[in-house]
């Protein structure tokens, strides 16, 4: 097929063109045309991506073949930043996920957003294409600056899409929050970039990673920590996670896009890309692992008590991202990327399933008002159940393999990580099946009006669900653990060149097979027990008017983190700005400026009085001055 | 000849306009003149490619040691281009605004343009001073005659401030004149051999003059008042181009002339510049008047440029030169939006607006792009400039506090997102208010002006290289002088 990698720029180009056509033509194009262009652009990218992956997989491929220089972007003095792409195992895998899942989300959107006015329908697809474009730029970037372009680009697109229904002021707040929190992370990313430029003199991945060994321990620790700040912002880790649950304000397919195929996986991608830097910075690795672990468990506790179907899924994303960071932190890079992949499938599936439910329920999102939907929505039900099984980590569904790999990696570094991680996994199983049971089993608790209109969604919605459900079910087989099948981990072999340098640094600390199997089996049993418990308990759920109390109430209110941030940061900053504006600016500085002006005016007015034209006063002044002069001379004589 | 044409076209048309009676022909003549200037300026770009720089030298006042010496070099080129592009944009965007005595209004605008061009090409200090005043004096009249309610007080403050600055500058230049064997030429100034410490006083005199113009905290309070009270077309000139006179002045007449003090006092000035950056950003969050919001945003951006100048670094210096252009274009875009809103809804109060996006979707889209350029999003022009300035501040060898300075400067990018998105949300999103419910979308001329700006934003954000190569040589020369004396 020739060298398709030389044409890799086509991958981001299609969505860019789609964005331009739909953006500019949103008033004149029909909805059909908009859908076709929007989805078609991503499909075209997907096809090219498949060809790229095949090429990368072929035996003759070397890393240097994958570098594509388009033109010099910024060049100043010795620093040359090319607009370059880097195609290799890692980026091509992400290309596949982004365009593949992205395409399904586009198809789904054609039906889900159909009630929008034509103009907004066009705007929606333009934004969606731009989102995919930014994410592609992010993963294809051949240096930190091009990556940063995509990095901020997805921030912009999430802002635009979260605030898509811009008449609603709360949605705008959520959009603004997402962008500002991301900017806080970007602050870290940019600082890291400058640090790298100062120390290495280049931002090209190949140059920077080759120079990593020669950097001082302090430098590399600072650089990796700063990059991690960026990752924490984009991938919603403590303390910068609160934007993600609020990002639910956007249309549901957008949530799927943000949570599964794009945006939040950026942080994971960046660290996996920079794995050699992290492997050389053990302190940072600990920070990453602990942050990930704490986020995983913390978010899981919140998800236990949420009643909004999308909120539960949102916190589960935060939690799952925590696991991925745990994987990165313990050096299980393949495991983290594996989990990105499986998570992309099952989380997109769950969000799109939730969208299907919300659609059928006429915008109802509270699961306390649902129940028993499995009769009316068989396809949504079965696919959603598969998604739940996958995320809960039930073998042989995909989440089991990827989560297990991360947890096994954690165990080999520190068993405490493992036990805490397992606790989180049990919570995951619990809240997911609470969600499932309250939505699909038991009796319907909504209004008669809603019940009357309940229906299965059209094929544009169920088709993506089915494809994703199949993937969520079987994707785990891409990474079978060694215990089961020797050399069964196809993904690990595929990604091996990316993590080769880090692998050399890693102390071989493999679990013996009996321990691994024992752990695996016991966790699986615990998860199954949790699932059955949640299923039985919440199938019989009845609506109560009673308020939650105690810890449940704290969890329902998400540990009051938003309130704490407001009280500790937002309000003081606001008050401080107000103080500067009212007091410092108006009274102090301007007061001083006007004071100088006024005193000059006043002074000249007084001086003018001296020239009164009366000879007597002149003489008096003269005498007084002479006296003063003599007095001065007299006293200062010595 | 091109540098001289850049001066003469606006000057002559400006003078001619005083004689025109008809409003419409005055307007069209002004527009035509500005387009002619732009054409010449673009020609200059192509000519300069071959020559490096364009020079024109003529006997002027030999008794005073001053010559009519103008030169279009890299930085001058960028700023002349900015001036040349801005005026047609301003005239087009405000084409339907009505002024009493329109002919005089446009005449003064063009005279100011001539002055600005002169400032950016003069390489003789007296000539520079002459043009500096030529640029400013028409603005005093424009503000005090066509301004808002409190225009007299605002213009007075503006006048006193700038006048004090001009005097300091004149004193400084005269002092240099004597040091340079009674010559006003830039080369002669460069040749002065100061002993360490000797140039401190001269540094402060010149720096203060330019600091007021930029403005640098705490000399900034004239700016929001003046911007608020001036007719918006004048505000565009003031903030789009005229503040660049200060930045430009530092790079041409201060840093290379008194490099020792610039190097030595750089830290202190950077601290003020960065305090100003954070301070102005925080104050901007609290503004309810759109014009004041943009004014404080501009103060914050200028603070970064000032800090970058004193980083004494190639990346920072080139970043500043590029950013002068970008900031000018972007802020004119913001002013156009403000003007459209004010003309349509008769208010600039953010709290009284809302939901404009529903009524004017085209305006909203164009504004969002310009606003994101204002906060330095990648692939917009401002990102390139800011990236280079941050990078320069970080790698600066002129200070031991480079890391701290960079961190503080970077906080600015978070705050700028806060106030800009606040503004977008309150003015454009949400539900319409009483005032905005009868709104309509923008007219063709505004759409044209904003679209040109948006195209410039994106093109320069993706292909900044041509703009960068223009300033390469000059920034080497400036920095060469700074390292020379240390």
Contacts between the chains, C-beta under 8 A, distances in Angstrom:
chain1	res1	chain2	res2	distance
A	71	B	463	7.5
A	71	B	465	7.6
A	72	B	465	5.7
A	73	B	462	8.0
A	73	B	464	7.5
A	73	B	465	7.6
A	74	B	384	6.2
A	74	B	387	6.9
A	74	B	388	6.9
A	74	B	464	6.3
A	74	B	465	7.7
A	74	B	468	7.2
A	75	B	465	6.5
A	75	B	468	6.7
A	76	B	314	6.0
A	76	B	315	4.7
A	76	B	318	5.4
A	76	B	319	7.9
A	76	B	388	6.1
A	76	B	468	6.5
A	77	B	314	4.4
A	77	B	315	6.4
A	79	B	315	6.7
A	79	B	391	7.5
A	119	B	361	7.5
A	145	B	387	7.6
A	148	B	378	6.1
A	149	B	378	4.0
A	149	B	379	5.8
A	151	B	378	8.0
A	152	B	377	5.6
A	152	B	378	5.0
A	153	B	377	7.8
A	153	B	378	6.8
A	153	B	379	7.3
A	156	B	372	6.5
A	156	B	377	6.0
A	159	B	421	7.6
A	163	B	425	8.0
A	163	B	429	6.6
A	166	B	357	5.8
A	166	B	428	7.6
A	166	B	429	4.1
A	166	B	430	7.4
A	167	B	355	7.0
A	167	B	358	6.9
A	167	B	429	7.3
A	167	B	430	6.6
A	167	B	431	5.8
A	168	B	430	7.8
A	169	B	425	7.6
A	169	B	429	7.3
A	169	B	430	4.7
A	169	B	431	7.5
A	172	B	425	4.5
A	172	B	429	4.7
A	172	B	430	6.5
A	173	B	425	7.4
A	175	B	421	7.9
A	176	B	418	8.0
A	176	B	421	4.5
A	176	B	422	7.2
A	176	B	425	6.0
A	179	B	417	6.0
A	179	B	421	6.1
A	180	B	414	6.7
A	180	B	417	5.3
A	180	B	418	5.8
A	180	B	421	7.0
A	183	B	413	6.4
A	183	B	414	4.9
A	183	B	417	4.7
A	184	B	414	5.8
A	186	B	413	7.4
A	187	B	410	5.1
A	187	B	411	7.2
A	187	B	413	6.6
A	187	B	414	5.9
A	190	B	387	7.9
A	190	B	390	6.8
A	190	B	410	6.2
A	190	B	413	7.6
A	191	B	394	8.0
A	191	B	406	6.7
A	191	B	407	6.8
A	191	B	410	6.1
A	194	B	390	6.2
A	194	B	391	5.4
A	194	B	394	4.0
A	194	B	395	7.4
A	194	B	406	6.3
A	195	B	394	7.5
A	197	B	391	6.0
A	197	B	394	7.5
A	197	B	395	6.9
A	198	B	394	6.0
A	198	B	395	5.0
A	573	B	282	7.7
A	573	B	285	8.0
A	574	B	285	7.2
A	574	B	286	8.0
A	576	B	282	6.6
A	577	B	282	4.3
A	577	B	283	6.5
A	577	B	285	4.5
A	577	B	286	4.8
A	578	B	286	5.5
A	580	B	279	6.3
A	580	B	282	5.3
A	580	B	283	5.2
A	580	B	286	7.6
A	581	B	282	7.9
A	581	B	283	4.9
A	581	B	286	4.0
A	581	B	287	7.4
A	584	B	279	7.8
A	585	B	221	7.1
A	585	B	283	5.6
A	589	B	218	5.1
A	589	B	221	5.5
A	590	B	221	4.7
A	592	B	218	8.0
A	593	B	157	7.5
A	593	B	161	8.0
A	593	B	221	5.4
A	593	B	222	7.8
A	594	B	157	8.0
A	597	B	157	7.5
A	597	B	160	6.5
